[in-house]
Amino acid sequence: MLSLFLLSVAVSGCLKDECDAEHFYVKYDPVFILPANLRTTIQLEPAKQMEQPGKIYVYGQYLFVNEYENGIHVFDNANPSSPVALGFLPIPGNIDMAVRNNLLYADSYVDLVTFRLDNPAKPEMVSRLENVFPHMGFDANRGFLVKYEPSEVVERISCSQATGDQVWLEGGLWVRRDVALSSGA
């Protein structure tokens, strides 16, 4: 009996159960913008293709169409069946806009920018009010924290390090890590 026990211990020492674990999770990287890059004079640029259109504002025969977080497209809508693209106002972080008393107001992350619409086909920037809107944080070296960009991450580790599902708080957001074990032969 003792010899059978010693034989099983000796043989089991030669066998190794190896496997890898894959950790799948979403990582959120902070995105910053320096005040110098945010606070530039904004001028009408040539028209460009819409990629993520948002809100639409009608002003007389003109349309202002938000390009999510990038700016405002300007259209001449005199012929509604065929609007003519006139240009694009590149406004970092723009989501919303309004027109009042011949002025176009638009958000630019934490600032409010104003454009004169004497000639709506060529809006002219007239002012910027700084720090009007709340922000998520400011770093002296990197600037304003404006958003988090998600990215999927896959990590391969040995089973001896795998601990199962994990959830933790990272940068103010809850992150879940799922573990999928696969045995290696």
TAUR-V228010 format. One record per residue. NEAR is the number of other ideal C-beta (glycine too) atoms within 12 Angstrom. D_LAST is the distance of its C-alpha to the last C-alpha in Angstrom with 1 decimal. Layout:
# TAUR-V228010
near=NEAR d_last=D_LAST
near=NEAR d_last=D_LAST
This chain:
# TAUR-V228010
near=7 d_last=31.3
near=8 d_last=30.8
near=9 d_last=29.1
near=10 d_last=26.6
near=11 d_last=25.9
near=12 d_last=25.6
near=13 d_last=23.3
near=14 d_last=20.9
near=13 d_last=21.1
near=12 d_last=20.5
near=12 d_last=17.4
near=12 d_last=15.9
near=10 d_last=16.5
near=10 d_last=14.2
near=11 d_last=11.2
near=14 d_last=9.4
near=14 d_last=7.9
near=14 d_last=6.7
near=20 d_last=7.5
near=22 d_last=10.2
near=27 d_last=13.4
near=23 d_last=15.9
near=29 d_last=19.5
near=21 d_last=22.0
near=25 d_last=25.7
near=22 d_last=29.0
near=22 d_last=30.7
near=23 d_last=34.5
near=19 d_last=36.0
near=23 d_last=39.8
near=25 d_last=42.2
near=26 d_last=45.4
near=28 d_last=48.6
near=20 d_last=51.2
near=25 d_last=54.8
near=11 d_last=56.0
near=18 d_last=53.6
near=30 d_last=54.5
near=26 d_last=58.2
near=18 d_last=59.4
near=17 d_last=62.2
near=31 d_last=61.0
near=19 d_last=62.7
near=30 d_last=62.3
near=21 d_last=59.9
near=14 d_last=59.7
near=23 d_last=58.3
near=21 d_last=54.6
near=13 d_last=52.2
near=22 d_last=51.3
near=15 d_last=47.6
near=16 d_last=47.6
near=24 d_last=51.1
near=24 d_last=52.3
near=22 d_last=55.8
near=22 d_last=58.8
near=30 d_last=62.3
near=18 d_last=65.4
near=29 d_last=68.3
near=17 d_last=71.3
near=19 d_last=70.2
near=31 d_last=67.0
near=30 d_last=63.5
near=42 d_last=61.2
near=34 d_last=57.5
near=31 d_last=55.0
near=32 d_last=51.9
near=22 d_last=49.5
near=26 d_last=49.4
near=28 d_last=50.9
near=39 d_last=54.6
near=50 d_last=57.1
near=40 d_last=57.9
near=43 d_last=61.7
near=30 d_last=63.1
near=24 d_last=66.6
near=25 d_last=66.7
near=16 d_last=70.4
near=11 d_last=69.1
near=13 d_last=66.5
near=7 d_last=65.3
near=10 d_last=64.4
near=22 d_last=63.7
near=19 d_last=63.9
near=25 d_last=61.4
near=28 d_last=63.4
near=28 d_last=61.0
near=29 d_last=58.3
near=38 d_last=58.8
near=30 d_last=55.7
near=42 d_last=55.5
near=35 d_last=52.3
near=35 d_last=51.0
near=39 d_last=53.6
near=25 d_last=53.0
near=25 d_last=56.6
near=35 d_last=60.1
near=23 d_last=63.7
near=26 d_last=67.1
near=13 d_last=70.4
near=13 d_last=73.7
near=19 d_last=72.6
near=23 d_last=69.6
near=39 d_last=65.9
near=33 d_last=63.8
near=43 d_last=60.1
near=33 d_last=57.5
near=42 d_last=55.5
near=38 d_last=52.9
near=28 d_last=55.3
near=31 d_last=58.5
near=28 d_last=61.0
near=40 d_last=62.3
near=29 d_last=65.5
near=40 d_last=66.7
near=20 d_last=70.2
near=32 d_last=70.6
near=14 d_last=74.1
near=19 d_last=72.5
near=31 d_last=69.4
near=26 d_last=68.2
near=20 d_last=67.9
near=38 d_last=67.0
near=23 d_last=68.0
near=29 d_last=66.3
near=21 d_last=68.9
near=21 d_last=67.1
near=26 d_last=64.0
near=17 d_last=63.9
near=17 d_last=61.2
near=17 d_last=59.1
near=18 d_last=60.4
near=23 d_last=57.1
near=14 d_last=54.8
near=24 d_last=51.7
near=23 d_last=48.3
near=21 d_last=48.9
near=21 d_last=50.2
near=17 d_last=48.9
near=10 d_last=51.5
near=10 d_last=49.3
near=18 d_last=47.4
near=25 d_last=50.0
near=32 d_last=49.7
near=26 d_last=46.4
near=32 d_last=46.7
near=23 d_last=43.4
near=20 d_last=39.7
near=17 d_last=37.4
near=17 d_last=34.1
near=14 d_last=30.9
near=17 d_last=27.4
near=19 d_last=24.8
near=18 d_last=21.0
near=20 d_last=19.4
near=19 d_last=15.8
near=20 d_last=15.3
near=21 d_last=13.0
near=22 d_last=13.0
near=13 d_last=15.4
near=17 d_last=17.8
near=23 d_last=17.5
near=17 d_last=20.7
near=15 d_last=21.0
near=17 d_last=23.9
near=21 d_last=26.3
near=16 d_last=29.8
near=15 d_last=32.2
near=11 d_last=35.5
near=20 d_last=35.4
near=20 d_last=38.7
near=13 d_last=40.4
near=20 d_last=37.8
near=14 d_last=35.2
near=25 d_last=31.6
near=20 d_last=28.7
near=26 d_last=25.1
near=22 d_last=22.5
near=26 d_last=19.0
near=21 d_last=16.2
near=24 d_last=13.0
near=17 d_last=9.8
near=14 d_last=6.5
near=14 d_last=3.7
near=9 d_last=0.0
